[in-house]
Amino acid sequence: MENLLSKNIDFNASVKRNIVSLRVSEDLFDDLTDGNVKASNVARAFESEVKKNIPARFLERSFHYTTAIEYPFTIEPYLQSRYGTGEFAVWYASLTLSTSIYETAFHMHQEENKVHDNENIIYRERAVYDVHCRALLVDLRGKENHYPDLVTDEYTFPQQIAKRVYEEGHPGLLVPSARTLGANTVIFNQKVLSDPRIGCYLTYTLKRNESKVLVERVPGEIYCVIQF
């Protein structure tokens, strides 16, 4: 494994964090007011009065940080994944929009197919955040040629790597994508992440019978099609 972990990179760039979101905000007070429009309006008016004393840029930065960066570290730090053993938090992002789409479309296809009574056509809305990452990362790109288990759907080997790197105090990895010719960041320390900004919104349409995902960046216009 020493040869595998022999290369580091001083990474200093923005990456693409592609997560489930909404293109249009819903009524956040609906659950509290049982759909009562008047009550919702009163709640929104009260919210506006409170926000008058808080700078708008502060609120926006706080929301984006919580949504794009903080969530895996505070809400779901024990999920298992390719580089997550369930013992520590893992934050994933991609170097390009295309790679982020291939990665997330694959997982949408996998997860929805586990629910056998789902409809044939399933819609999901997503947001892609640009997040700055500055860290000394262990660079595994190109190593999949000698270590093919880095990109297979058996996660034992990548999890072993991640556990060692995490336990030795390194902030993360730069790894080959298992879904396309691209790369992802695998971050264990949220302190190396900053400045989250909305890059774009996407809509995924999964057609289960055809095993493909249609991706829209502009509503009504097909941006790309992922076939499985």
C-alpha positions as CSV (number, residue, x, y, z in Angstrom):
1,M,0.0,0.0,0.0
2,E,3.0,2.3,0.5
3,N,3.4,2.6,-3.3
4,L,-0.3,3.4,-3.7
5,L,-0.1,6.2,-1.2
6,S,3.3,7.6,-2.4
7,K,2.0,10.7,-4.3
8,N,0.5,13.9,-2.7
9,I,-0.9,17.0,-4.3
10,D,-1.2,20.5,-2.9
11,F,-4.8,20.9,-4.1
12,N,-6.2,24.4,-4.4
13,A,-9.3,24.6,-6.5
14,S,-13.1,24.6,-6.6
15,V,-14.9,21.2,-6.8
16,K,-18.5,20.2,-7.7
17,R,-20.7,19.1,-4.9
18,N,-23.9,17.6,-6.5
19,I,-26.7,17.1,-4.0
20,V,-30.5,16.6,-3.8
21,S,-32.2,20.0,-3.7
22,L,-35.2,21.9,-5.1
23,R,-35.2,24.4,-8.0
24,V,-38.2,26.3,-6.4
25,S,-38.5,26.7,-2.7
26,E,-41.4,25.1,-1.0
27,D,-43.5,26.7,1.8
28,L,-41.2,25.9,4.8
29,F,-44.0,26.6,7.2
30,D,-46.5,24.2,5.6
31,D,-45.9,21.4,8.1
32,L,-46.4,23.8,11.0
33,T,-49.6,25.4,9.7
34,D,-51.3,22.4,8.1
35,G,-51.6,24.3,4.8
36,N,-53.3,27.3,6.4
37,V,-52.3,30.1,4.0
38,K,-53.1,32.9,6.5
39,A,-51.0,31.2,9.2
40,S,-48.1,30.7,6.8
41,N,-48.2,34.4,5.8
42,V,-48.1,35.4,9.4
43,A,-45.1,33.1,10.0
44,R,-43.3,34.5,7.0
45,A,-43.9,38.0,8.1
46,F,-42.5,37.3,11.5
47,E,-39.5,35.6,9.9
48,S,-38.9,38.7,7.8
49,E,-38.9,40.9,10.9
50,V,-36.3,38.7,12.5
51,K,-34.1,38.7,9.4
52,K,-34.0,42.5,9.2
53,N,-31.4,42.5,11.9
54,I,-29.2,39.9,10.2
55,P,-27.1,40.8,7.1
56,A,-28.5,38.9,4.1
57,R,-25.0,37.8,2.9
58,F,-24.4,36.2,6.3
59,L,-27.7,34.2,6.1
60,E,-26.9,33.1,2.5
61,R,-23.3,32.0,3.4
62,S,-24.5,30.2,6.5
63,F,-27.2,28.3,4.5
64,H,-24.9,27.4,1.7
65,Y,-22.2,26.2,4.1
66,T,-24.6,24.0,6.1
67,T,-26.1,22.6,2.9
68,A,-23.0,22.1,0.7
69,I,-20.3,21.4,3.3
70,E,-21.5,20.6,6.8
71,Y,-24.2,18.1,6.3
72,P,-22.1,14.9,6.0
73,F,-20.0,15.8,9.0
74,T,-22.9,16.5,11.3
75,I,-26.0,14.7,10.1
76,E,-24.9,11.5,8.4
77,P,-21.3,10.8,9.4
78,Y,-21.7,7.1,9.8
79,L,-23.0,6.1,6.4
80,Q,-21.0,3.4,4.5
81,S,-19.8,4.2,1.0
82,R,-16.8,3.5,-1.3
83,Y,-14.4,5.3,1.0
84,G,-16.6,5.4,4.1
85,T,-16.4,2.6,6.7
86,G,-19.2,4.0,8.8
87,E,-16.7,5.1,11.4
88,F,-16.1,8.7,10.2
89,A,-17.6,11.3,8.0
90,V,-16.8,11.4,4.2
91,W,-17.5,14.4,1.9
92,Y,-17.5,13.7,-1.8
93,A,-17.2,16.1,-4.7
94,S,-16.0,15.9,-8.3
95,L,-13.5,17.9,-10.3
96,T,-16.0,18.5,-13.2
97,L,-19.8,18.9,-13.6
98,S,-19.8,15.9,-16.0
99,T,-18.2,13.6,-13.4
100,S,-20.6,14.7,-10.7
101,I,-23.5,13.9,-13.0
102,Y,-22.3,10.4,-13.9
103,E,-21.6,9.6,-10.2
104,T,-24.9,10.8,-8.9
105,A,-27.0,9.4,-11.8
106,F,-25.5,6.0,-11.2
107,H,-26.4,6.1,-7.5
108,M,-29.9,7.4,-8.2
109,H,-30.4,4.4,-10.6
110,Q,-29.1,2.0,-8.0
111,E,-31.2,3.3,-5.1
112,E,-34.4,3.7,-7.0
113,N,-34.2,0.2,-8.4
114,K,-34.1,-1.2,-4.9
115,V,-37.7,0.0,-4.4
116,H,-39.6,-2.5,-6.5
117,D,-43.0,-0.7,-6.4
118,N,-41.7,2.6,-7.7
119,E,-43.1,4.1,-10.9
120,N,-41.3,3.7,-14.2
121,I,-40.5,7.4,-14.5
122,I,-38.9,9.2,-11.4
123,Y,-37.9,12.8,-11.1
124,R,-35.3,14.3,-8.8
125,E,-34.1,17.9,-8.5
126,R,-30.5,18.6,-7.6
127,A,-28.2,21.6,-6.9
128,V,-24.5,21.7,-7.8
129,Y,-22.4,23.8,-5.5
130,D,-18.9,25.1,-6.3
131,V,-16.9,24.6,-3.1
132,H,-13.3,25.6,-2.6
133,C,-10.9,23.0,-1.4
134,R,-7.4,23.7,-0.1
135,A,-5.6,20.7,1.2
136,L,-2.6,18.3,0.8
137,L,-4.4,15.3,-0.6
138,V,-3.2,11.8,-1.2
139,D,-3.4,11.4,-5.0
140,L,-4.7,8.0,-6.3
141,R,-5.4,9.1,-9.8
142,G,-4.0,6.6,-12.4
143,K,-3.4,4.0,-9.7
144,E,-6.5,2.1,-10.7
145,N,-4.4,0.6,-13.6
146,H,-2.5,-1.4,-11.0
147,Y,-5.1,-1.4,-8.3
148,P,-8.4,-2.1,-10.2
149,D,-10.3,-2.6,-6.9
150,L,-10.3,1.2,-6.6
151,V,-13.0,1.4,-9.2
152,T,-15.0,-1.8,-8.8
153,D,-18.3,-2.1,-6.9
154,E,-16.6,-4.0,-4.1
155,Y,-15.7,-1.4,-1.5
156,T,-13.5,-3.3,0.9
157,F,-10.1,-2.1,-0.6
158,P,-11.0,1.6,-0.9
159,Q,-12.4,1.6,2.7
160,Q,-9.1,0.1,4.0
161,I,-7.3,3.0,2.3
162,A,-9.6,5.6,3.6
163,K,-9.5,4.3,7.2
164,R,-5.7,4.4,7.2
165,V,-5.5,7.9,5.7
166,Y,-8.1,9.2,8.1
167,E,-6.5,7.6,11.2
168,E,-3.2,9.1,10.2
169,G,-4.7,12.6,10.2
170,H,-4.7,13.4,6.5
171,P,-7.5,15.6,5.2
172,G,-8.5,13.5,2.2
173,L,-7.9,11.8,-1.1
174,L,-8.0,12.6,-4.8
175,V,-9.4,9.5,-6.5
176,P,-10.4,8.2,-9.9
177,S,-14.1,8.1,-10.7
178,A,-15.6,4.6,-11.0
179,R,-18.2,5.9,-13.4
180,T,-16.4,7.9,-16.0
181,L,-12.9,9.2,-16.9
182,G,-12.8,11.8,-14.2
183,A,-11.8,12.3,-10.6
184,N,-13.3,13.0,-7.2
185,T,-12.3,14.4,-3.9
186,V,-12.8,12.4,-0.8
187,I,-12.6,14.7,2.2
188,F,-12.4,13.8,5.9
189,N,-11.8,17.2,7.4
190,Q,-14.4,20.0,6.7
191,K,-11.8,22.7,7.7
192,V,-10.2,22.4,4.2
193,L,-13.6,23.4,2.5
194,S,-14.8,26.9,2.1
195,D,-16.7,29.4,0.0
196,P,-19.7,27.4,-1.2
197,R,-21.6,28.9,-4.1
198,I,-24.5,27.7,-6.3
199,G,-23.2,26.6,-9.6
200,C,-26.3,25.3,-11.3
201,Y,-29.5,23.4,-10.8
202,L,-30.3,20.0,-12.5
203,T,-33.3,17.8,-13.0
204,Y,-32.8,14.1,-13.3
205,T,-35.5,11.9,-15.0
206,L,-34.9,8.2,-14.4
207,K,-36.6,5.9,-16.9
208,R,-36.4,2.6,-15.2
209,N,-37.6,0.5,-18.1
210,E,-34.9,1.9,-20.3
211,S,-32.2,2.0,-17.6
212,K,-31.3,5.6,-18.3
213,V,-31.3,9.0,-16.7
214,L,-32.1,12.2,-18.6
215,V,-30.5,15.3,-17.2
216,E,-31.8,18.8,-17.7
217,R,-29.8,22.0,-16.7
218,V,-32.3,24.3,-18.3
219,P,-35.9,23.0,-17.7
220,G,-37.2,21.3,-20.8
221,E,-33.8,21.0,-22.5
222,I,-31.9,17.7,-22.3
223,Y,-28.3,18.4,-21.2
224,C,-27.1,14.8,-21.3
225,V,-28.3,11.2,-21.1
226,I,-26.7,8.6,-18.9
227,Q,-27.3,5.0,-20.1
228,F,-26.8,2.0,-17.8
